[in-house]
Amino acid sequence: MVNVLAISESDDFKYDPSNLLDALIKILCIKNDAALSRVLEVAPPVISKIRHKNLPIGPNLLIRMHEESGLSIREIRALMGDRRKKF
């Protein structure tokens, strides 16, 4: 399991949803973005748009990622580089 919380908030870590998507693929033991879209029950273009930073990860998808991966919301947000204290 990835220890995401070990990354300190002072680290120079930029928003990059690709890190999150790659981690989910590894954690769920699937092969690619198409398989990830099936697991998360979204259309494949949604994953592509998220990976290319054309679409933010919405709350419904964030919760779906949590349900499928077992990662906490905090861990998921850390994987994509979101370090905000308030939303």
N, C-alpha and C positions, 0 to 999 in steps of 0.2 A: 504494500500500500504506500502511496506517495505521502510523505510528511510535508504537507504544504504549509502548515503553521510555523515551521521552523524558519521560514523566510521572514526576516524582520521587516518592519514597515519602513525602515530607513534605507533599505536596499533600493538601488536604482532599478525599478521594475515598471515597465510601461504597459499600458493596456494592449493586450494581444490575445484575442479570443482563440487564435490558432493553438496556443499552448493548452487551453482548456479542452478544445476538441481533440487534440492529439492525446492528452491524458485520458480522456473518456474512452477513446478507441483502445488504448492500452489496458485500462482498468476493466473494460467490458469484454476484452479478448475478442475484438472484432477486427475486420481487415481494413475498412475504408469508410469514407464519408457516406457512401450510399447505405452501408449496413448501419451506420450510426443514425441516419435519418429514419430507417425502419424501426430501430429500437426506440427512438424518441418520438415516433409517430408524427413526423413532420415531412414535408416534401423535400426532396434532395436540393432544390434551389435555395431553400432556407439555410441549410448548412453551408452551402457555397457563399451565400451573401454574408453570413456571419463570419466565415473564415476570411473574407476579403474586406471586412469592416464596413460593409454597405448596409448592414442591418444589426441593430443591437439585440442582445439576448434579453427577451422579455421575461416578465415574472413567471408566466405559465411554463415556458421552456426551462427556466432556471429550476423550478420545482420538479419538473419531469426529469431533469438531469440528476437532481438529488435523489429522487425515487429509484431511478435505474442504477445509479452508481453506488449509492450508500454514502457518498461524500456529504459533509455538512454544507450548508449554503455558504458559510464563511470560507470553507476550503475551496469551493467552486469559484467564488469571487476572487480568492487569492490566486488561483490558477490562471485567471484571465487578467490579473494585474490590477484589479479594483481594490484600492486601499482606503476608500472613503469611510469615515466613521459614521456619517449620517447620510441618509438617502432622501 
